[in-house]
Amino acid sequence: MTSFRKTAILAVAGLTGLSLLTGCGDDPKEEAASNGPVNITVAIDAGLQPDAIKAFDTQISQFQAKYTNIKVKREEYTWTAPTFAARLAGGTLPTVFTTAFTDGRALIARKQVADISSEVAKLPYAKNFNKNVVAAGQDQSGKIEMVPISAYGQGLHYNRELFTKAGLDPDKPPTTWAEVRTYAKQIADKTGQTGYAVMTRGNTGGWILSTESYAFGGRMTQPEGDKQKATVNNPATVQALQLVKDMRWQDNSMGANFIYDWNGINQAFAAGKIGMYLTGGGTYENLAAQNNIKPATYGLTTIPLEGADAGVLGGGTLAGVSAKASPAQQAAAVKWIDFFYMRKITTEEGSVDYAKTQAAADQPVGAPLLPVFDKATYDQVQTWIKSYITVPLDQMTNYTTNAFNQPLVPEPPVATQDVYAALDPVVQSVLTNKNADINDLLTKANTKVQSILDKN
């Protein structure tokens, strides 16, 4: 997925000054440190619209004009847990690929990614990352072997057109879970579309269940000494599942598709078939680039938080380099990471160039994201690109005004994807079996999760 899950709390960390976040003073046609041409493959999301591919290719052309000794070939790649594991095992990942924060520490410990720390250390902003964000890409000694390129907090995405058709005010999205339930039923009853949908497969069922549990104050694991204790059967998770069960079986507001993954639910939402769903707050870019969503129909707000210790699950994306890459390819790969991912969030020139390229290709510019560095840096970038912003920010104000003030909570830090996978069947059972026993399902899942944690 693009809206990745991560282990780090995305707390605000101060920087010593924006002047430290300037680009390298490289010659416009700087070459890679190599005696000959260096060829690398770089990841591009599968299923992009033609304009998005055009914008990507423009970035490649600009990069190759700057680094004339590096040849870049794009390769379709979209993260999902099963396909990533298969490509990793088969050694078929692109030279530069992306993955979830939750994968970082394990990949580094197992030496399944190249150690690019010496190249990363040369970057002018290497010491200025939010320390809680960059931790996902560091080894035990603190070396940065994978680069955090984006961060997110979960948000509630909603269809303004369905709100209007259902007699709801699209400028007043739900602020409580009781309202989410009420709005979902009203959307289903008045429009015939799904009022509220959740993901259920490819580890996304556990991901969203964890998001809902966090919003009620729950946690899926808790530290116990130097280990983790499974707590998926906590009261908040029971409450979250009971809400979903009631919406499914009492209200009939959750539609008929109960096998959504991230790509599938995005596609259905963009097509106007879903009123509300949870996913990363910055997902609008993907909805536009991959699913051609109509901007006027889109709305974004914060997740309702209720109860003691309620918080928003945070996530993010790491850029890594294939363990098969040669030293010259590793150096070239870090240059690509810096050029393609980082300069647009660290320098005025980079952010403006990227905004111009995206706007020229009719791609979204300015979608809200949580900062990899700090909010001041994020706000500065938004100021630099203000005249190029194309996303409907006025339809996201409930999120942009409040998201930075919501407590962000890390994902389960051990075997995260395996924990989520163990919870997928629980969500599926609640949605497909009217008599599903939530407490029994969670008790059995808790035992399974504990065995996973013990093995890791």
C-alpha positions in Angstrom: 0.0 0.0 0.0 1.0 3.6 -0.4 -0.5 4.7 2.9 1.9 2.6 4.9 1.7 1.5 8.5 4.7 2.2 10.8 6.1 1.5 14.2 7.0 5.0 15.2 5.0 7.7 17.0 5.0 10.7 14.7 5.6 13.2 17.4 6.7 16.7 16.5 10.5 17.1 16.6 12.2 20.4 16.4 14.9 21.3 13.8 17.7 23.7 14.3 16.4 25.8 11.4 15.0 25.6 7.9 18.4 26.7 6.6 19.7 23.2 7.3 17.1 21.8 4.9 18.7 23.1 1.7 19.7 21.1 -1.3 23.2 20.1 -2.2 25.2 22.6 -4.2 25.8 20.0 -6.9 26.8 20.9 -10.5 23.7 20.8 -12.7 25.2 17.9 -14.5 26.8 16.0 -11.6 27.7 12.5 -12.4 27.5 9.4 -10.2 30.6 8.2 -8.6 31.4 5.5 -11.1 33.8 4.7 -13.9 30.9 3.9 -16.3 27.2 4.1 -16.8 25.1 3.0 -13.8 21.7 1.4 -14.4 19.0 1.4 -11.8 15.3 0.5 -11.7 12.9 2.6 -9.6 9.5 1.8 -8.3 6.4 3.3 -9.8 2.9 2.5 -8.6 1.0 0.1 -10.8 -2.2 1.3 -12.4 -1.4 5.0 -12.7 -3.3 7.2 -15.0 -1.4 8.3 -18.2 -0.9 11.8 -16.9 0.7 10.5 -13.7 3.0 8.3 -15.7 3.9 11.3 -17.8 4.8 13.3 -14.7 6.9 10.4 -13.4 8.8 10.2 -16.7 9.4 13.9 -16.6 11.1 13.4 -13.2 13.3 10.7 -14.6 14.3 13.0 -17.5 15.2 15.8 -15.1 17.2 13.4 -12.9 19.1 12.0 -15.9 19.9 15.5 -17.1 21.4 16.2 -13.6 23.2 12.9 -13.2 24.3 12.1 -16.8 26.0 8.9 -15.8 22.9 7.3 -14.3 20.3 5.5 -16.4 16.9 5.1 -14.8 14.2 2.6 -15.8 10.8 2.6 -14.1 9.2 -0.6 -12.9 5.7 -1.1 -11.8 5.5 -2.0 -8.1 2.8 -1.6 -5.5 3.3 -2.8 -2.0 1.1 -5.5 -0.6 2.3 -7.8 2.1 2.1 -11.1 0.1 3.7 -9.7 -3.1 6.4 -7.8 -1.3 7.4 -11.0 0.6 7.5 -13.0 -2.7 9.5 -10.4 -4.6 11.9 -10.0 -1.7 12.5 -13.7 -1.5 12.9 -14.0 -5.2 15.3 -11.0 -5.4 13.0 -9.2 -8.0 12.5 -5.9 -6.3 13.4 -2.7 -8.1 16.8 -1.2 -7.2 14.8 1.5 -5.3 11.6 0.3 -3.7 9.2 1.4 -1.0 7.8 -0.4 1.9 6.0 0.1 5.2 7.7 1.5 8.3 6.8 -1.7 10.0 9.1 -3.7 7.7 12.2 -1.5 8.1 13.8 -2.9 11.3 13.3 -6.5 10.3 14.7 -6.0 6.7 17.7 -4.2 8.1 18.4 -6.8 10.8 18.2 -9.6 8.3 20.4 -7.7 5.8 17.7 -7.9 3.2 18.3 -4.4 2.1 21.5 -2.6 1.1 23.4 -0.7 3.8 23.2 2.8 2.3 24.0 4.6 5.5 27.3 6.1 4.3 25.5 7.6 1.3 22.6 8.8 3.3 25.0 10.5 5.8 26.1 12.8 3.0 22.7 14.3 2.5 22.4 17.8 4.0 19.3 16.9 6.1 20.4 13.5 7.3 20.6 14.7 10.9 17.3 16.6 10.9 14.7 13.9 10.6 12.0 13.6 13.2 13.8 11.1 15.5 10.7 9.1 16.0 10.1 8.8 12.3 13.6 8.0 11.2 13.9 5.2 13.8 11.9 2.9 11.5 14.8 3.0 9.0 17.7 2.8 11.4 19.8 -0.2 12.5 20.5 -0.8 16.2 23.5 1.5 16.1 21.5 4.4 14.7 22.7 4.2 11.1 20.0 5.2 8.5 19.8 2.3 6.1 16.3 3.1 4.8 15.0 6.6 4.3 11.6 7.8 5.6 10.0 9.6 2.7 6.5 10.2 4.0 4.4 9.9 7.1 0.7 9.7 7.8 -2.0 9.6 10.4 -5.2 7.8 9.6 -8.2 9.9 8.5 -11.9 9.4 7.8 -12.5 9.9 4.0 -16.0 10.6 2.9 -18.0 11.2 -0.3 -19.5 14.7 -0.3 -21.9 13.9 -3.1 -23.4 10.9 -1.2 -23.6 13.1 1.9 -25.7 15.6 0.0 -27.9 13.0 -1.6 -28.5 11.5 1.8 -29.5 14.9 3.3 -26.3 15.4 5.2 -24.2 18.5 5.3 -20.9 17.7 3.6 -19.2 20.5 5.5 -20.1 18.9 8.8 -18.7 15.4 8.8 -19.2 13.1 11.8 -17.3 13.9 15.0 -18.3 10.9 17.0 -18.6 7.2 16.3 -22.4 7.4 17.0 -22.6 10.0 14.2 -20.5 7.7 11.9 -23.1 5.0 12.5 -26.1 7.4 12.0 -24.6 8.9 8.8 -23.7 5.5 7.4 -27.3 4.3 7.8 -28.7 7.5 6.3 -26.4 7.2 3.3 -27.3 3.5 2.7 -31.1 4.2 3.2 -31.2 7.3 1.0 -28.7 6.5 -1.8 -28.5 2.7 -1.9 -24.7 2.9 -1.6 -22.5 1.6 1.2 -22.5 4.0 4.1 -19.3 2.8 5.8 -16.8 0.2 4.5 -13.7 -1.5 6.0 -10.8 -3.4 4.5 -10.6 -7.1 5.4 -7.8 -8.8 3.5 -4.0 -8.7 2.8 -3.4 -7.7 6.4 -5.6 -4.6 5.9 -8.4 -6.0 8.1 -6.1 -6.1 11.1 -4.7 -2.7 10.2 -8.1 -1.0 10.1 -9.4 -2.9 13.2 -6.3 -1.6 15.0 -7.1 1.9 13.8 -10.6 1.6 15.2 -9.4 0.1 18.5 -6.9 2.9 19.0 -9.7 5.4 18.4 -11.5 3.9 21.4 -8.4 3.8 23.5 -7.2 0.2 22.8 -3.8 -1.2 22.0 -3.2 -4.5 20.2 0.1 -5.2 22.1 1.7 -3.8 25.2 5.4 -3.9 26.3 6.1 -6.4 29.0 9.8 -6.2 30.0 11.8 -6.5 26.8 8.9 -8.4 25.1 5.5 -7.7 23.8 2.2 -9.0 25.3 -0.8 -9.6 23.0 -3.8 -7.5 24.1 -6.0 -7.7 21.0 -9.0 -8.8 23.1 -9.1 -5.5 25.0 -12.5 -3.7 25.6 -11.8 -1.1 23.0 -11.4 -3.7 20.3 -14.6 -5.4 21.4 -16.3 -2.0 21.2 -15.0 -1.4 17.8 -16.0 -4.8 16.4 -19.4 -4.5 18.0 -20.0 -1.2 16.3 -19.0 -2.8 12.9 -21.3 -5.8 13.6 -24.2 -3.6 14.5 -23.7 -1.5 11.4 -23.5 -4.6 9.3 -26.4 -6.6 10.7 -28.7 -4.2 12.3 -28.3 -1.1 10.1 -27.4 -2.8 6.8 -25.2 0.1 6.1 -21.9 -1.7 5.1 -22.9 -2.9 1.7 -22.2 -6.4 0.3 -18.5 -6.4 -0.5 -16.5 -7.7 2.5 -13.2 -8.6 0.8 -11.8 -5.2 0.2 -8.0 -4.6 0.2 -6.4 -1.1 0.0 -6.5 -0.9 -3.8 -10.0 -2.3 -4.0 -11.6 0.0 -1.4 -9.9 3.1 -3.0 -11.3 2.1 -6.4 -14.9 1.6 -5.0 -14.7 4.9 -3.1 -13.5 6.9 -6.1 -16.4 5.3 -8.1 -18.9 6.8 -5.6 -19.9 3.4 -4.1 -18.8 4.1 -0.5 -19.8 7.0 1.8 -17.0 6.7 4.4 -13.9 4.7 5.1 -10.7 4.8 7.0 -7.2 5.0 5.5 -4.1 7.2 5.6 -4.8 10.9 5.6 -2.7 11.6 2.5 -4.5 9.1 0.3 -6.1 11.7 -2.0 -3.0 11.7 -4.2 -3.5 8.0 -4.9 -7.3 8.4 -5.4 -6.5 11.0 -8.1 -3.5 9.4 -9.7 -4.8 5.8 -9.7 -8.6 6.0 -9.5 -9.4 9.3 -11.2 -11.6 10.6 -8.4 -13.8 13.6 -9.0 -12.4 16.3 -6.7 -15.8 17.8 -6.0 -16.9 14.6 -4.4 -14.0 14.3 -1.9 -14.0 15.1 1.8 -11.6 14.4 4.6 -11.9 14.7 8.3 -10.2 13.4 11.5 -11.1 10.1 13.1 -13.4 10.5 16.1 -11.5 9.7 19.3 -13.4 8.5 22.4 -12.3 7.3 25.8 -9.1 7.4 27.8 -5.8 6.9 25.7 -7.7 7.2 22.4 -5.3 8.0 19.6 -4.7 7.9 15.8 -2.7 5.1 14.3 0.3 6.5 12.5 2.1 5.1 9.5 4.6 5.9 6.8 6.8 4.9 3.9 10.4 3.9 3.7 12.6 4.0 0.6 15.0 1.1 0.5 17.7 -0.2 -1.9 17.9 -3.8 -3.1 20.5 -5.9 -1.3 21.7 -7.0 -4.8 22.7 -3.5 -5.8 26.4 -2.8 -6.4 28.1 0.0 -4.6 27.8 2.2 -7.6 24.1 1.4 -7.9 23.6 2.1 -4.2 25.1 5.6 -4.6 22.9 6.2 -7.6 19.9 4.9 -5.8 20.4 7.4 -2.9 20.7 10.2 -5.4 17.3 9.1 -6.8 15.8 8.9 -3.4 17.1 12.4 -2.6 15.9 13.8 -6.0 12.6 12.1 -6.4 11.3 11.8 -2.8 13.1 14.2 -0.6 13.9 17.4 -2.4 10.2 18.2 -2.7 9.9 18.2 1.1 13.2 19.8 1.9 14.0 22.6 -0.6 12.1 25.4 -2.2 13.5 24.6 -5.6 12.6 21.0 -5.3 9.1 21.5 -3.9 8.3 24.1 -6.6 9.8 22.0 -9.4 7.8 19.0 -8.3 4.6 21.1 -7.9 5.0 22.5 -11.4 5.6 19.1 -12.9 2.6 17.6 -11.2 0.4 20.5 -12.1 1.5 20.4 -15.7 0.5 16.8 -15.9 -2.9 17.6 -14.2 -1.8 15.7 -11.1 -2.7 16.6 -7.5 -0.5 19.1 -5.7 -0.6 19.9 -2.0 -2.4 16.9 -0.4 -2.0 17.0 3.4 0.7 14.8 4.9 2.2 14.5 8.3 5.8 15.8 8.3 8.9 13.7 8.1 10.8 16.6 9.7 8.5 18.9 11.6 5.3 20.9 11.1 7.2 24.1 10.5 9.0 22.5 7.6 5.7 21.2 6.2 4.1 24.6 6.5 7.0 26.2 4.8 6.7 23.8 1.8 3.0 24.5 1.6 3.8 28.2 1.4 6.4 27.6 -1.3 3.9 25.7 -3.5 0.8 27.7 -2.6 0.2 29.0 -6.1 0.4 25.5 -7.6 -1.9 23.7 -5.1 -4.7 21.8 -7.0 -6.2 19.6 -4.3 -9.5 20.8 -2.8 -8.0 21.8 0.6 -11.2 23.6 1.5 -12.8 20.2 1.6 -10.2 18.9 3.9 -10.1 21.6 6.6 -11.6 19.4 9.3 -8.5 17.3 8.9 -5.8 19.9 8.2 -7.0 22.0 11.2 -7.1 19.2 13.7 -4.9 16.3 12.6 -1.6 17.7 14.0 -3.2 18.0 17.4 -4.4 14.5 17.6 -2.3 12.0 19.6 -0.5 9.7 17.2 0.1 6.1 18.3 2.6 3.7 16.8 1.6 0.4 15.4 2.4 -2.9 17.1 6.2 -2.8 17.0 6.9 -6.6 16.7 5.8 -8.7 13.7 3.3 -6.0 12.8 2.1 -7.5 9.5 1.8 -10.9 11.0 -0.3 -9.4 13.8 -2.6 -7.8 11.3 -2.8 -10.9 9.2 -4.0 -12.8 12.3 -6.8 -10.3 12.7 -8.1 -10.3 9.1 -10.3 -13.4 9.7 -11.8 -11.8 12.8 -13.1 -8.9 10.8 -14.3 -11.1 8.0 -16.2 -13.4 10.4 -18.0 -10.4 12.0 -19.1 -9.2 8.6 -20.1 -12.5 7.2 -21.6 -14.4 10.2 -24.5 -12.8 12.0 -23.9 -15.0 15.0 -20.2 -14.4 15.2 -19.0 -14.3 18.9 -16.7 -11.3 19.1 -15.2 -12.2 22.5 -14.5 -15.8 21.4 -13.0 -14.6 18.1 -10.7 -12.1 19.9 -9.7 -14.6 22.6 -8.5 -17.0 20.0 -6.9 -14.3 18.0 -5.1 -13.1 21.1 -3.6 -16.5 21.6 -2.4 -16.6 18.0 -0.9 -13.2 18.2 0.9 -14.0 21.4 2.5 -17.0 19.7 3.6 -14.7 16.8 5.1 -12.3 19.3 6.9 -15.0 21.2 8.5 -16.2 17.9 9.8 -12.8 17.1 
